[in-house]
């Protein structure tokens, strides 16, 4: 099945009420890519309104993790943070990384790093990549290339993160080896928006 055919089937199944398909569709519209079997993936056009529509449909089925999806497509950062904190109180550990990214976009590097550390203590896989970035550029903590490499290597060795982040982690390691640096995120952008030399634009 080609990527185009897979995408068409996914939309058809979601429209027919398949919750798993609806969730995959929401994630695809939110993230801009679709994950397939065996680690394969392909790009699709992001669409915030369609992502929110499908996340809300999934949430109605009492799939509690859908609250994080809803948070990710909110235009207002405070609305997103409210949903993310709700998810954390519900015991959804992955919310820590989302909270950190929202604080980062608010310009609160200190709270971004705090929440990444809090999340990493429970779920290393969900926070290692962004912790590596914090140490790489000195965001919310002192710059420490040794720790940055430790976290990047952890991501690469365990195959944590999405394909794009895996590729970026490898490129950041090369940057460290070449003595290259990167700047902290611009105002209104998260620590995750930092891109390494050689990475394709989003």
CORLIN-V900062 format. One record per backbone hydrogen bond with DSSP energy under -0.5 kcal/mol. CO is the residue of the C=O (numbers start at 1). NH is the residue of the N-H. Records with the same first field share a line. If there is no record, write none. Layout:
CO: NH  NH
//
This chain:
2: 6
3: 7
4: 8
5: 9
6: 10
7: 11
8: 12
9: 13
10: 14
11: 15
12: 16
13: 18
14: 17
17: 19
18: 22
19: 23
20: 24
21: 25
22: 26
23: 27
24: 28
25: 29
26: 30
27: 31
28: 32
29: 47
32: 44
34: 42
36: 39
37: 40
40: 36
42: 34
47: 51
48: 52
49: 53
50: 54
51: 55
52: 56
53: 57
54: 58
55: 59
56: 60
58: 61  63
59: 62
62: 64
63: 66
64: 67
65: 68  69
66: 70
67: 71
68: 72
69: 73
70: 73
71: 74
75: 77
76: 80
77: 81
78: 82
79: 83
80: 84
81: 85
82: 86
83: 87
84: 88
85: 89
86: 90
87: 92
88: 91
91: 93
92: 95
93: 96
94: 97  98
95: 99
96: 100
97: 101
98: 102
99: 103
100: 104
101: 105
102: 106
103: 108
104: 107
107: 109
108: 112
109: 113
110: 114
111: 115
112: 116
113: 117
114: 118
115: 119
116: 120
117: 121
118: 122
119: 122  123
123: 126  127
124: 127  128
127: 131
128: 132
129: 133
130: 134
131: 135
132: 136
133: 137
134: 138  139
135: 144
138: 140
144: 148
145: 149
146: 150
147: 151
148: 152
149: 153
150: 154
151: 155
152: 156
153: 157
154: 158
155: 159  160
162: 166
163: 167
164: 168
165: 169
166: 170
167: 171
168: 172
169: 173
170: 174
171: 175
172: 176
173: 177
174: 178
175: 180
176: 179
186: 189
190: 193
191: 194
196: 199
//
